[in-house]
Amino acid sequence: MDRRAIVAGAAGSEAIAEAARRQDPAQRDREAFEYRLEAKDAPPSVSCASASTSGVCCQLVMRPRESGRKKGGAEGGVSIASHSVATVYEAPLDAKLVQGVRTVFEHLRRGKQCPHTLTHASKRLLFHVEKPTWKSDIRWISARDEGTFAWFASLFEKLGVRRTFSFLGELVLFSGFIVARQSTRKSHFHTDFDGSGGKALTLMTPLYDMSSLSDCHLVCEDGASLVQYRYTLGKAILFGDHFVHATQTGESPFPIAFLSFTFGAKPLSDDEWRSAEAYVMQQNPIYQDPMGRIVKSSAFQHSKLH
């Protein structure tokens, strides 16, 4: 992978600039990255050596995944990233089905409803809206009842996620949701999963064409550098344990939304599932465990549903 340095702009910290003059490139990148994590809120226009992740120059490099059944052959259009720590895949999805999800989202967006509840009456769908305390307007729109969970589960099957990623093992859906956002002032770096033995995974695919946006995509840590993954309509990114990532800072001229799934590759040990569940239960009022049972999240039994 190309690991060019992240260069501090004119508005960057003098301390970072001084460190860059006397340290090797890898250490320079690490200094800039740590400073970025600790920086105070800043608008998207500030330099890379700040809270902003606008203008990250390196791209996450994808290459065809070779099938074990045929030497040198790509399997189902799946690509794999050249990443130093995490396993990251990219695969095509049916754009027409994705468009159907976008239609549902636009219906929800137009409706005047409660802050934490959205409904689609004609489809009998009931959603919960969760807004994390990040420097962003991001919202997670997940199933609030079993009928809506079944809608997400049908999308999981119709989009062929199970078939496309069958090489990972027998897959079980944990949750489905729509991620909506438009403005991000500060990137919130985090991992979704860490202790699942590589068996718990997050999939994201955009509902809109984002090719005109230079920012507002996904940034991830790769070694001592930050790289950008550009979302592409009709393609999904899939990642699991140890993938340090964030929304790239910026403000889109139009609302952005994604279809997202969390799921696992069976069998998961009790410890692996407990580790994965700790993340899943914070996003969804209901979810599915590895045995296929619907679970009501203990994190949503009180204030989060009011």
C-alpha positions in Angstrom: 0.0 0.0 0.0 1.1 3.6 -0.7 1.9 5.1 2.7 2.6 8.7 1.7 2.7 11.0 4.7 -0.3 13.0 5.8 1.0 16.6 5.4 0.1 19.3 7.8 -1.2 22.5 6.1 -0.5 26.1 6.9 -3.0 26.1 9.7 -1.3 23.0 11.3 0.3 22.9 14.7 3.9 24.3 14.9 4.7 21.4 17.1 3.7 19.0 14.5 5.6 20.8 11.8 8.7 20.8 14.0 8.3 17.0 14.7 8.0 16.4 10.9 11.4 18.1 10.3 13.2 15.9 12.7 11.5 12.5 12.6 11.1 9.8 10.1 7.9 9.6 8.0 6.2 6.8 10.0 6.7 8.7 13.3 5.6 11.9 11.6 2.3 10.3 10.6 1.8 8.9 14.1 2.3 12.3 15.7 -0.2 13.9 13.3 -2.7 11.1 13.9 -2.5 11.3 17.7 -2.8 15.1 17.6 -5.9 14.8 15.4 -7.5 12.4 17.9 -6.9 14.9 20.8 -7.7 18.1 19.0 -10.7 20.3 19.9 -13.6 20.8 17.5 -12.7 22.5 14.2 -14.5 23.2 11.0 -13.9 21.0 7.9 -11.6 23.6 6.4 -8.7 23.2 8.8 -5.6 21.2 8.0 -5.0 17.5 8.4 -3.1 18.0 11.6 -6.3 18.9 13.5 -9.8 17.5 14.2 -10.5 17.6 10.4 -9.9 14.6 8.2 -10.7 16.5 5.0 -8.2 16.2 2.2 -6.7 12.8 3.2 -4.6 12.0 0.1 -4.2 8.2 0.2 -6.8 5.7 -0.9 -7.6 2.3 0.5 -6.3 0.0 -2.2 -8.6 -2.9 -3.2 -7.5 -5.9 -5.2 -9.6 -8.9 -6.5 -9.9 -11.7 -3.9 -8.6 -15.0 -5.2 -10.9 -17.9 -4.9 -9.6 -21.0 -3.2 -11.4 -23.1 -5.8 -9.6 -21.7 -8.8 -6.1 -20.4 -8.7 -5.9 -16.7 -9.6 -9.6 -16.3 -10.1 -11.7 -13.6 -8.5 -14.7 -14.9 -6.6 -18.1 -13.2 -7.1 -16.6 -9.8 -7.7 -15.3 -9.6 -4.2 -12.2 -7.5 -3.6 -10.0 -7.4 -0.5 -8.1 -4.4 0.9 -4.3 -4.2 1.3 -4.7 -3.3 5.0 -2.0 -3.8 7.7 -4.3 -5.1 10.4 -7.9 -5.6 9.6 -9.6 -7.7 6.9 -11.7 -5.5 4.6 -13.7 -6.6 1.6 -15.6 -4.8 -1.1 -18.4 -6.4 -3.2 -21.1 -5.3 -5.7 -24.7 -5.2 -4.7 -28.0 -4.9 -6.7 -28.4 -1.2 -7.3 -32.2 -1.6 -7.9 -32.7 -3.0 -4.5 -30.6 -0.3 -2.9 -32.8 2.3 -4.7 -35.8 0.7 -3.0 -34.2 1.4 0.4 -33.5 4.9 -0.6 -37.2 5.4 -1.5 -38.1 4.2 2.1 -35.5 6.6 3.6 -36.8 9.6 1.6 -40.3 8.8 2.8 -39.1 8.7 6.4 -37.1 11.9 6.0 -40.2 13.9 4.7 -42.4 12.7 7.6 -43.0 14.8 10.7 -42.6 12.4 13.5 -41.2 11.9 17.0 -37.5 12.5 17.5 -36.8 8.8 18.3 -39.5 7.2 16.2 -40.1 7.0 12.4 -42.9 5.1 10.7 -43.7 4.0 7.2 -47.4 3.4 7.5 -48.0 1.8 4.0 -45.2 -0.7 4.6 -46.1 -1.2 8.3 -42.5 -0.3 9.3 -41.6 1.1 12.7 -38.1 2.5 13.3 -36.1 3.7 16.2 -33.7 6.7 15.7 -30.5 6.8 17.7 -28.2 9.8 17.6 -24.7 9.3 19.2 -23.0 12.2 21.0 -20.5 12.7 18.2 -19.7 16.0 16.5 -21.9 15.0 13.6 -25.6 14.9 12.7 -25.3 11.1 12.1 -28.4 9.0 13.0 -28.9 5.2 13.2 -32.4 4.2 12.1 -33.0 0.6 13.2 -35.9 -1.8 13.6 -38.2 -1.1 16.6 -40.3 -4.2 16.2 -40.0 -7.7 14.7 -41.8 -6.9 11.6 -39.3 -4.1 10.7 -36.4 -6.4 11.6 -37.9 -8.9 9.1 -37.8 -6.2 6.5 -34.1 -5.7 7.0 -33.6 -9.5 7.1 -35.3 -9.8 3.7 -33.0 -7.2 2.3 -30.0 -9.1 3.6 -31.2 -12.2 1.7 -32.3 -10.4 -1.5 -29.1 -8.5 -1.8 -27.2 -11.8 -1.7 -25.0 -10.9 1.2 -25.1 -14.5 2.5 -24.2 -15.9 -0.9 -21.5 -13.2 -1.7 -19.6 -13.8 1.5 -20.3 -17.5 1.9 -16.5 -18.1 2.0 -16.6 -16.6 5.5 -18.8 -19.4 6.8 -22.5 -19.8 7.8 -23.7 -16.2 8.3 -26.3 -15.0 10.8 -27.8 -11.4 10.7 -27.5 -9.5 14.0 -29.1 -6.2 12.9 -30.0 -3.9 10.0 -30.3 -0.2 10.0 -30.1 2.9 7.8 -27.3 5.4 8.6 -28.1 9.0 7.8 -25.9 12.1 7.9 -25.0 15.3 6.1 -22.4 17.1 8.2 -19.4 16.0 10.3 -17.3 18.5 12.2 -15.0 16.1 13.9 -14.1 12.5 13.0 -14.9 9.9 15.7 -12.4 7.1 15.4 -13.5 3.8 16.7 -13.8 0.1 16.0 -17.1 -1.7 15.7 -15.7 -5.1 16.8 -12.5 -6.2 18.5 -12.9 -9.5 20.3 -15.0 -11.7 18.0 -12.1 -13.7 16.5 -12.8 -12.0 13.2 -16.4 -13.4 13.1 -18.4 -10.3 13.7 -18.7 -7.9 10.7 -20.2 -4.6 9.6 -21.4 -4.0 6.0 -22.2 -0.5 4.6 -23.4 0.5 1.2 -24.4 4.0 0.1 -28.0 4.9 -1.0 -26.8 7.9 -3.0 -24.1 8.6 -5.6 -21.3 10.2 -3.7 -18.7 10.4 -6.5 -18.9 14.2 -6.6 -17.9 14.5 -3.0 -14.2 14.9 -2.2 -14.9 14.5 1.5 -17.7 12.9 3.6 -16.5 9.4 2.8 -14.8 6.9 5.2 -11.3 7.3 6.7 -9.4 4.5 8.4 -6.1 4.0 10.2 -3.7 1.8 8.4 -0.5 1.5 10.3 0.7 5.1 11.1 -1.3 6.6 8.2 -4.8 7.6 7.5 -6.4 6.5 4.2 -9.7 7.2 2.6 -12.3 4.7 1.4 -14.6 6.3 -1.2 -18.2 5.0 -1.1 -19.5 3.8 -4.5 -23.2 3.4 -5.4 -23.8 -0.3 -6.0 -20.8 -1.5 -3.9 -20.5 -2.4 -0.2 -17.6 -2.4 2.2 -17.3 -5.1 4.8 -15.0 -5.0 7.8 -14.6 -6.7 11.2 -12.2 -6.7 14.2 -9.6 -4.0 14.7 -10.7 -1.8 11.9 -10.2 1.8 13.2 -12.4 4.1 11.2 -14.5 7.2 11.2 -16.7 9.4 9.0 -14.5 11.9 7.1 -15.2 15.5 8.1 -17.1 17.7 5.7 -20.6 18.9 4.8 -22.5 17.3 1.9 -24.8 19.6 -0.2 -27.4 16.8 0.0 -28.4 14.2 2.6 -26.4 11.1 2.7 -27.6 7.7 3.8 -26.4 4.1 3.9 -27.8 0.6 4.3 -25.9 -1.2 7.0 -25.9 -4.7 8.5 -24.0 -6.3 11.3 -23.7 -10.1 11.1 -21.6 -12.9 12.2 -19.9 -16.0 10.8 -20.9 -19.1 12.8 -19.9 -20.7 15.1 -19.2 -17.9 17.6 -18.1 -18.9 21.1 -19.8 -17.4 24.1 -16.9 -15.0 24.6 -16.9 -14.0 20.9 -20.7 -13.3 20.9 -20.5 -11.3 24.2 -17.9 -9.1 22.7 -19.9 -8.6 19.5 -23.2 -8.1 21.4 -21.7 -5.3 23.5 -21.6 -3.2 20.3 -24.8 -4.4 18.6 -27.0 -3.9 21.6 -26.1 -0.2 21.8 -27.4 0.6 18.3 -30.6 -1.4 18.2 -33.7 -1.9 20.4 -34.0 -5.4 19.0 -31.4 -7.7 17.4 -30.8 -11.3 16.6 -28.4 -13.6 18.4 -26.3 -16.4 16.7 -29.1 -18.9 17.4 -31.6 -16.9 15.4 -33.5 -15.6 18.5 -34.8 -12.0 18.6 -33.4 -10.2 21.6 -34.7 -7.0 23.2 -31.7 -4.8 24.1 -31.3 -4.1 27.8 -29.7 -0.7 26.7 -33.0 0.4 25.4 -35.4 -0.7 28.1 -35.7 2.8 29.6 -35.0 6.3 28.4 -33.8 5.4 24.9 -37.3 4.4 23.7 -39.1 7.5 25.0 
